[in-house]
Every structure is written in C-alpha cells, then in structure tokens.
Amino acid sequence: MHNKKRLAKTAIALLTSILFIQAVPAHADSVHVAKEGDTFFTLSKQYGVDMNTLIKTNKDISPYNIYGGLKITIPGNENKVEAAPVQAKSQEKTVTAASLDVNTDNKVVQAWGKTFDYSKTLSVKATAYSADASENGGWGPVDYFGNPLELGTIAVDPKVIPFGTKVLVTGHTHPGLPKQAFVATALDAGSAIKGNRIDIFIPGSKQFVSSFGFQDIELYILK
C-alpha cells in the first residue's frame, strides 16, 4: 500500500514538472537598453531576428529616434541565429549612422533605409536645449503647444519654418541625437530663434546638452 502511494506521488510530481516546463516559453521576449548608434538594423543582426518583426514589436518607437537608454523589446525567435562576436563588431563599425542618398533631380532623400520626398533644403545655424527650467522660461518642459518635450522637437522661427513642418535634420554631431539624420517636427519657438536658426531639444541634463554648441545644419523640408 505504501509503495503504491509513493509511486502515485512520484507520478504526480513528474507530471507537474512536465506541464510546468511546457508552460514556460522557450523563446521569451527580452529587453535591450539602447546605446548611441543603435538602429533596428544593427539590433536585428546582433540578436538574429527579422528587422520588420523587430520594428512591429516596438511600434511605439520611431526608427529615426533611437537614443541611449531607450528600452527596446527583442522578440523571441525559434530560428534565431547567433552572429559570431567578430562579425557583430564588424557590423557595429560599419553601420553606426544613417546612410544618406540624395536625388536632387527628383527631390528624394533616403535615410535609415526609408525614402522621403522633400520640397527644398535649408541651411541653418543650430543650437540645442534641455528640459531644464532655466531654458524654458516659466512654461516648464513643454513645447509651444503645451506638449511634453521629446526627442524630435525643434524650436523654429515660424516665419521661416511654419509650425508643424516635418524636417530631416542632417549634419549634426552629439551623443544624445541619432547619428547623421533624424526626423523632427517644428513644435516650439524661442525669443533667440530668428531667421535661419533652430534649437534642437535633446533629452538629458543641461550640461550634457550644452556640449552641442553651435552647428551648421542642413534641413530637408519634408512633404
């Protein structure tokens, strides 16, 4: 009788273990904390996942505004292929910035693998600002329309660049911004931003952002 009870308990324990193992997904999603230079392309190569699947999994994240500290979900993949460490390093060295391809005849520019139609280009002098209270008057860290400041917000002279205009910002250098090119929207203004001047919002401390200084930037005014 005792032996039968022991066998029954053992069988139940084994069955429970098997069911538990089956219930745990073999390829659970993971989270990658972005660093400067990361793109969906480089991450798809690093983790061996399909780039389109990666983009769909992170539909709330713009491919053009990936910055350090951003949390990106890496989907589980049964067919995941680990890249050799040497190959991964090689990819990171060769794909760290948007590759700009401009067709001036058709007014088309390509960046991050996406094509944009533009109406004209505009050369401007750019500065940068943070969410620090000293840089936002008495309004707090919001744009001209009261929306929270976020990467992709720029302050403009609305007489030169109307509010709501989307632009492709190129030619800048700063660790808090996507390299070489990113899409921004004219949603803010400033008393010092007159004529061909823009002020780029960058997340981070005032000290970190101030290293941007003054830079000559080329804008593609998107259609």
C-alpha positions as CSV (number, residue, x, y, z in Angstrom):
1,M,0.0,0.0,0.0
2,H,2.8,2.4,0.9
3,N,4.7,1.6,-2.3
4,K,1.6,2.4,-4.3
5,K,1.2,5.8,-2.6
6,R,4.9,6.6,-3.2
7,L,4.5,5.7,-6.9
8,A,1.4,7.8,-7.2
9,K,3.1,10.8,-5.6
10,T,6.1,10.4,-7.9
11,A,3.9,10.2,-11.0
12,I,2.1,13.4,-10.0
13,A,5.3,15.2,-9.3
14,L,6.7,14.2,-12.7
15,L,3.5,15.2,-14.5
16,T,3.6,18.6,-12.8
17,S,7.2,19.2,-13.8
18,I,6.5,18.3,-17.4
19,L,3.4,20.7,-17.5
20,F,5.5,23.5,-15.9
21,I,8.3,23.1,-18.5
22,Q,5.8,23.1,-21.3
23,A,4.1,26.3,-20.0
24,V,7.4,28.3,-20.0
25,P,8.0,29.8,-23.4
26,A,11.3,28.6,-24.9
27,H,11.9,31.9,-26.6
28,A,10.6,34.7,-24.3
29,D,11.0,38.3,-25.3
30,S,13.9,40.2,-23.9
31,V,14.7,43.9,-23.4
32,H,17.7,45.7,-24.9
33,V,18.7,49.1,-23.4
34,A,19.8,51.1,-26.4
35,K,23.2,52.8,-26.7
36,E,24.4,55.5,-29.0
37,G,24.5,54.3,-32.6
38,D,21.9,51.5,-32.2
39,T,19.4,51.0,-35.0
40,F,16.8,48.4,-35.7
41,F,19.1,47.1,-38.5
42,T,22.1,46.6,-36.2
43,L,19.9,45.1,-33.4
44,S,18.3,42.7,-35.9
45,K,21.8,41.5,-36.8
46,Q,23.0,41.4,-33.2
47,Y,20.1,39.3,-32.0
48,G,19.5,37.4,-35.2
49,V,15.8,38.5,-35.5
50,D,13.9,39.8,-38.5
51,M,14.1,43.6,-38.7
52,N,10.5,44.0,-39.7
53,T,9.4,41.9,-36.8
54,L,11.6,43.9,-34.5
55,I,10.0,47.2,-35.8
56,K,6.4,45.8,-35.4
57,T,7.2,44.6,-31.9
58,N,8.3,48.2,-31.0
59,K,5.6,50.1,-33.0
60,D,5.7,53.0,-30.5
61,I,9.4,53.6,-31.2
62,S,10.4,55.7,-34.3
63,P,13.3,54.0,-36.2
64,Y,14.8,57.5,-36.6
65,N,14.8,58.5,-32.9
66,I,16.6,55.7,-31.1
67,Y,18.7,57.1,-28.4
68,G,20.8,55.9,-25.5
69,G,18.8,54.5,-22.6
70,L,15.7,53.7,-24.7
71,K,14.3,50.2,-23.9
72,I,13.7,48.1,-26.9
73,T,11.8,44.7,-26.8
74,I,13.7,41.9,-28.7
75,P,11.1,39.3,-29.8
76,G,11.7,35.6,-29.2
77,N,12.6,33.8,-32.4
78,E,12.8,30.0,-32.9
79,N,15.1,30.4,-35.8
80,K,17.4,32.9,-34.1
81,V,20.9,32.7,-35.4
82,E,23.6,34.0,-33.1
83,A,26.2,36.1,-35.0
84,A,29.8,35.4,-34.3
85,P,31.3,38.0,-32.0
86,V,33.8,39.2,-34.6
87,Q,31.0,39.6,-37.2
88,A,28.9,41.6,-34.7
89,K,31.7,44.0,-34.0
90,S,32.3,44.5,-37.7
91,Q,28.6,45.3,-38.3
92,E,28.6,47.9,-35.5
93,K,31.6,49.6,-37.0
94,T,30.2,49.8,-40.5
95,V,26.5,50.6,-39.6
96,T,26.6,53.3,-37.0
97,A,24.9,56.2,-38.9
98,A,22.2,56.8,-41.4
99,S,23.4,56.4,-45.0
100,L,22.2,59.5,-46.8
101,D,21.4,59.1,-50.5
102,V,20.1,62.3,-52.1
103,N,18.5,62.5,-55.5
104,T,18.3,66.2,-56.2
105,D,16.6,65.8,-59.6
106,N,13.5,64.1,-58.0
107,K,14.0,65.7,-54.6
108,V,14.2,62.4,-52.8
109,V,16.4,61.6,-49.8
110,Q,17.0,58.2,-48.3
111,A,18.0,57.7,-44.7
112,W,17.8,54.6,-42.4
113,G,16.5,52.6,-45.4
114,K,13.4,54.8,-45.8
115,T,12.7,57.2,-48.6
116,F,11.5,60.8,-48.0
117,D,10.2,63.3,-50.6
118,Y,11.3,66.8,-49.8
119,S,10.3,70.2,-51.2
120,K,13.6,72.1,-50.5
121,T,16.7,72.2,-48.4
122,L,17.5,74.9,-45.8
123,S,20.9,75.7,-44.3
124,V,20.5,76.8,-40.7
125,K,22.6,77.5,-37.6
126,A,21.6,75.2,-34.8
127,T,21.8,75.1,-31.0
128,A,20.3,72.7,-28.5
129,Y,18.3,72.9,-25.3
130,S,17.3,70.6,-22.5
131,A,14.2,70.3,-20.2
132,D,15.9,72.4,-17.6
133,A,13.7,75.2,-16.2
134,S,16.3,77.8,-16.9
135,E,16.0,77.1,-20.6
136,N,12.2,77.1,-20.8
137,G,11.1,80.3,-19.3
138,G,8.1,80.0,-16.9
139,W,6.4,77.4,-19.1
140,G,8.2,74.3,-17.9
141,P,9.4,71.4,-20.1
142,V,6.7,71.7,-22.8
143,D,6.7,72.9,-26.4
144,Y,4.8,76.0,-27.8
145,F,1.6,74.0,-27.8
146,G,1.9,72.6,-24.3
147,N,3.0,69.1,-25.3
148,P,5.8,67.5,-23.3
149,L,9.2,68.0,-24.8
150,E,10.6,64.9,-26.6
151,L,13.4,63.9,-28.9
152,G,12.3,65.1,-32.4
153,T,11.1,68.5,-31.2
154,I,12.8,71.6,-32.6
155,A,12.2,75.3,-32.0
156,V,12.0,77.5,-35.1
157,D,11.1,80.9,-36.4
158,P,7.6,80.2,-37.7
159,K,8.1,82.9,-40.3
160,V,10.8,80.7,-41.9
161,I,9.6,77.2,-40.9
162,P,5.9,77.0,-40.2
163,F,4.8,75.2,-37.1
164,G,4.0,71.5,-37.8
165,T,6.6,71.2,-40.5
166,K,8.5,67.9,-40.6
167,V,12.2,68.0,-41.5
168,L,15.0,65.6,-41.8
169,V,17.9,67.0,-39.7
170,T,21.4,66.2,-41.1
171,G,25.0,67.2,-40.5
172,H,24.8,67.4,-36.6
173,T,27.1,65.8,-34.0
174,H,26.0,64.9,-30.5
175,P,25.8,61.7,-28.4
176,G,22.2,62.5,-27.4
177,L,21.0,62.5,-31.0
178,P,20.7,59.8,-33.7
179,K,23.8,59.9,-35.9
180,Q,23.7,61.8,-39.2
181,A,20.0,62.1,-39.7
182,F,16.7,62.1,-37.8
183,V,13.1,63.3,-38.4
184,A,12.0,66.3,-36.3
185,T,8.9,68.5,-36.1
186,A,8.7,72.3,-35.7
187,L,6.7,72.5,-32.5
188,D,8.5,75.1,-30.4
189,A,9.8,78.7,-30.6
190,G,12.2,80.9,-28.7
191,S,13.0,84.6,-28.4
192,A,16.5,84.0,-29.8
193,I,15.4,81.7,-32.6
194,K,15.0,84.2,-35.5
195,G,15.6,83.7,-39.3
196,N,17.6,80.6,-40.3
197,R,18.1,79.4,-36.7
198,I,16.7,76.3,-35.0
199,D,17.0,74.9,-31.4
200,I,17.0,71.2,-31.1
201,F,15.6,69.5,-27.9
202,I,17.9,66.8,-26.5
203,P,16.9,64.7,-23.5
204,G,19.4,64.9,-20.7
205,S,21.0,67.3,-18.3
206,K,21.7,71.0,-19.2
207,Q,25.4,70.3,-19.0
208,F,25.2,67.3,-21.3
209,V,23.1,69.2,-23.9
210,S,25.3,72.3,-23.8
211,S,28.2,70.4,-25.5
212,F,26.2,70.7,-28.7
213,G,27.3,74.3,-29.1
214,F,26.6,76.0,-32.4
215,Q,26.5,73.8,-35.5
216,D,25.8,74.3,-39.2
217,I,22.9,72.0,-40.1
218,E,21.2,71.1,-43.4
219,L,17.4,70.6,-43.2
220,Y,15.4,68.7,-45.8
221,I,11.8,70.1,-45.6
222,L,9.7,67.0,-46.0
223,K,6.4,66.9,-47.9
